[in-house]
């Protein structure tokens, strides 16, 4: 009953609510990402609820709306449906009126720079003087180029030398993109630089961590292992990622340098990626973890 009341409060107090896996900025399943892309076409603002962050909500929302899958869209307190229904309503022109908008938000034409070397490569691959090139930028800001004609509803930019097209979601992520073509030993192909791309997790060796600590550079060293592992060995000065530290991270300045480690560097990379999604801009993963620290920096730290 408590979960039902919580859900009732959420859907009653917000005109558009999407229960999804992940967040609007970082969906964690393809279906959730598809719905976010559709809603972003129509709305500047709406609420998303990450069901992966709350198991009770995840199961409770299925019972609440008698709908077995995630994502689920609620509009003015009523369940609309999941990914397939939302996509079909968008194609049929039914979703915008339901949301109370006239149609898609006007998408500004992004500024895209294409080098002469890239133009020459496009012409060579396409075999024409003015090729059609399609650019796709996904939610993770991974970019893909194809020699391809514009698709229906694409935004098309005539750059004189090429005709560049992209879907509107990509266009919102493309302002300032630079496309180049590089050739040389071990590095031949297109290179895309996107200033709008969010920061990514950076790799740090244990030697680099040692140098950082010796230099006194401010940082927060986070241990993402279990308390049982930490009882065996730890890197001095680190903090265990427990509930208290999670609360601290929620309020911490997003410019803080975070360095995360685990046993071998796998769990810490996943945790570091979560920190990036939280908005932290300088996040490092210690490759090899405490095992590498023990063998290459401080042999006094126990191995297990």
C-alpha positions in Angstrom: 0.0 0.0 0.0 2.9 2.4 0.8 4.4 1.9 -2.7 1.0 2.4 -4.3 0.6 5.7 -2.5 4.1 6.8 -3.5 3.3 6.0 -7.2 -0.1 7.7 -6.9 1.6 10.8 -5.6 4.1 10.8 -8.4 1.6 10.4 -11.3 -0.9 12.9 -9.7 1.6 15.7 -9.1 3.3 15.5 -12.5 1.5 15.9 -15.9 3.9 13.6 -17.8 5.8 10.9 -16.0 8.0 8.2 -17.6 8.9 5.1 -15.5 12.0 3.8 -17.1 15.3 2.0 -16.7 17.9 4.7 -16.2 17.5 8.4 -16.5 16.5 10.8 -19.2 20.2 11.7 -19.8 21.3 8.1 -19.5 18.7 5.4 -20.4 19.8 1.9 -19.5 17.8 -0.1 -22.0 16.9 0.3 -25.6 13.1 0.5 -25.1 13.5 3.3 -22.5 15.9 5.1 -24.8 13.4 5.0 -27.7 10.7 6.5 -25.6 13.0 9.3 -24.3 13.9 10.1 -27.9 10.3 10.4 -28.8 9.4 12.6 -25.8 12.4 14.8 -26.3 11.0 15.5 -29.8 7.9 17.0 -28.2 8.6 18.2 -24.7 11.2 20.4 -23.0 10.5 19.1 -19.6 8.9 15.9 -18.1 9.6 13.7 -15.1 11.5 10.4 -15.4 11.6 7.8 -12.6 14.5 5.3 -12.6 13.0 1.9 -11.6 16.5 0.4 -11.4 17.2 2.7 -8.4 14.2 1.4 -6.5 13.1 -2.2 -6.6 9.8 -1.5 -4.8 8.9 1.1 -7.5 10.1 -1.3 -10.2 7.7 -4.0 -9.1 5.0 -1.7 -7.8 4.5 0.2 -11.1 3.7 -3.1 -12.9 0.9 -3.8 -10.4 -0.3 -0.2 -10.2 -1.1 0.0 -13.9 -1.5 -3.7 -14.6 1.2 -3.4 -17.2 4.0 -6.0 -17.1 6.8 -4.2 -18.8 9.0 -1.1 -18.5 9.0 1.7 -19.7 5.6 3.1 -18.8 4.3 6.5 -19.7 1.6 8.3 -17.7 0.0 11.5 -18.9 -2.2 13.5 -16.5 -2.5 10.4 -14.2 -3.5 7.9 -16.9 -1.3 5.1 -18.3 -0.6 5.6 -22.0 1.5 2.5 -22.6 5.0 1.3 -23.4 7.6 1.8 -26.1 5.7 0.2 -29.0 2.5 2.1 -28.3 4.3 5.4 -27.8 6.2 4.9 -31.1 3.0 4.1 -33.0 1.1 7.1 -31.5 4.0 9.3 -32.6 3.9 8.0 -36.2 0.1 8.4 -36.2 0.3 12.0 -35.0 -1.7 11.1 -31.8 0.9 11.6 -29.2 1.4 15.4 -29.5 -2.3 16.3 -28.9 -2.4 13.9 -25.9 0.6 15.7 -24.5 -1.0 19.1 -25.2 1.5 20.3 -27.7 1.1 21.2 -31.4 4.0 19.1 -32.7 7.7 18.5 -32.5 9.9 21.2 -30.9 11.7 23.2 -33.6 15.2 21.8 -34.0 17.9 24.3 -34.6 20.3 23.6 -37.4 23.6 22.6 -35.8 26.9 24.1 -36.9 29.0 21.3 -38.3 32.5 21.6 -39.7 33.8 19.2 -42.4 37.5 19.3 -43.4 38.7 19.2 -46.9 40.3 15.8 -46.2 36.9 14.4 -45.1 35.2 15.8 -48.2 37.7 14.2 -50.4 37.2 10.9 -48.6 33.5 11.1 -48.9 33.7 11.8 -52.6 36.1 8.8 -53.1 33.8 6.4 -51.2 30.6 7.6 -52.8 31.9 8.1 -56.3 30.1 11.4 -56.8 31.1 15.0 -56.6 28.5 16.0 -53.9 27.8 12.9 -51.8 25.0 12.3 -49.4 26.3 11.7 -45.9 24.3 10.7 -42.8 25.5 11.4 -39.3 24.0 9.6 -36.3 24.9 10.5 -32.7 23.4 8.3 -30.1 22.6 9.2 -26.5 26.1 8.1 -25.4 27.4 10.6 -28.0 28.9 7.8 -30.0 28.9 8.9 -33.6 28.5 7.0 -36.9 28.9 8.1 -40.5 27.3 6.5 -43.6 27.1 7.3 -47.3 23.4 7.4 -47.3 20.5 9.5 -48.6 18.4 11.4 -46.0 15.6 9.4 -44.4 12.1 10.6 -43.8 11.9 13.5 -41.3 15.7 13.9 -41.2 17.2 17.4 -40.9 19.3 18.1 -44.0 22.2 20.6 -44.1 23.6 21.6 -47.5 27.3 22.2 -46.9 27.9 22.9 -50.6 30.6 20.2 -50.8 28.3 17.5 -49.3 24.7 17.1 -48.2 24.7 16.1 -44.6 21.6 14.6 -42.9 20.7 13.4 -39.4 17.7 12.6 -37.3 16.5 15.3 -35.0 17.8 13.7 -31.9 21.3 13.6 -33.4 20.9 17.2 -34.5 20.4 18.3 -30.9 23.7 16.6 -30.0 25.7 17.8 -33.0 26.3 21.6 -32.6 30.0 22.2 -33.0 30.8 18.8 -34.4 34.0 18.6 -36.5 34.5 15.8 -39.1 38.0 15.1 -40.3 39.8 12.3 -42.1 43.2 11.3 -41.0 45.7 8.9 -42.6 48.9 7.5 -41.2 50.5 4.5 -39.6 47.8 2.8 -37.5 45.4 5.7 -37.7 43.4 5.9 -41.0 39.7 6.9 -41.0 37.2 9.5 -40.1 37.6 11.4 -36.8 34.7 13.1 -35.2 35.2 15.7 -32.5 32.1 16.7 -30.5 32.4 19.5 -27.9 28.9 18.7 -26.7 29.8 15.2 -25.6 29.8 14.6 -21.9 32.9 13.6 -20.1 33.9 9.9 -20.0 35.6 7.8 -17.4 39.4 8.1 -17.8 41.9 5.3 -17.1 44.6 5.7 -14.5 47.5 3.4 -13.8 48.5 2.6 -10.2 51.8 4.5 -10.9 49.8 7.6 -12.0 47.8 7.3 -8.8 50.9 7.1 -6.8 52.3 10.2 -8.5 49.0 12.1 -7.9 49.1 11.3 -4.2 52.8 12.3 -3.9 52.1 15.6 -5.7 49.3 16.3 -3.3 46.7 16.9 -6.1 43.2 17.1 -4.5 41.0 14.1 -5.2 38.6 11.7 -3.5 39.8 8.1 -3.6 36.8 5.8 -3.5 36.9 2.1 -2.7 33.9 0.3 -4.3 34.7 -3.2 -2.9 32.8 -4.9 -0.1 33.5 -4.2 3.6 34.9 -7.8 3.9 37.4 -7.1 1.2 38.4 -3.8 2.7 39.1 -5.6 6.0 41.8 -7.6 4.2 43.5 -4.7 2.4 43.0 -1.1 1.5 44.8 1.8 -0.1 45.5 4.3 2.6 43.4 7.5 2.4 40.5 5.9 0.5 36.9 5.9 1.5 34.5 3.0 1.3 31.5 3.5 -1.0 28.9 2.9 1.7 25.6 4.7 2.3 27.3 7.6 4.0 29.7 8.2 1.1 26.8 7.9 -1.4 25.0 10.7 0.5 28.2 12.7 0.4 28.6 12.2 -3.3 25.0 13.4 -3.9 26.0 16.9 -2.5 29.6 17.0 -3.6 30.9 19.6 -6.1 30.7 18.0 -9.6 34.1 19.4 -10.3 35.7 17.2 -7.7 38.3 14.7 -9.0 37.1 11.2 -8.3 39.4 8.2 -8.4 37.8 4.8 -8.0 39.3 1.4 -7.4 38.2 -2.2 -6.7 40.0 -5.5 -6.7 41.0 -5.7 -10.4 39.3 -2.5 -11.9 36.1 -4.0 -13.3 33.6 -3.0 -10.6 35.2 0.4 -10.2 34.7 1.2 -13.9 31.0 0.5 -13.7 30.8 2.7 -10.5 32.9 5.4 -12.2 30.5 5.5 -15.2 27.6 6.0 -12.7 29.5 9.0 -11.2 29.8 10.5 -14.7 26.0 10.1 -15.1 25.6 11.9 -11.8 27.4 14.9 -13.4 31.0 14.5 -12.2 33.4 15.8 -14.8 36.7 14.4 -13.7 36.4 10.7 -13.0 39.2 8.1 -13.1 39.2 4.4 -12.9 42.3 2.7 -11.4 43.2 0.0 -13.9 44.2 -3.3 -12.2 42.7 -2.2 -8.9 44.3 -2.9 -5.5 45.9 -6.0 -7.0 48.1 -3.9 -9.3 48.7 -1.4 -6.4 50.0 -4.3 -4.2 52.3 -5.8 -6.9 53.6 -2.6 -8.5 53.5 0.2 -5.9 53.1 -1.0 -2.3 53.9 -4.6 -1.6 52.9 -4.1 2.1 49.3 -4.1 1.0 47.9 -7.6 1.3 46.9 -9.6 -1.8 43.9 -11.9 -1.8 
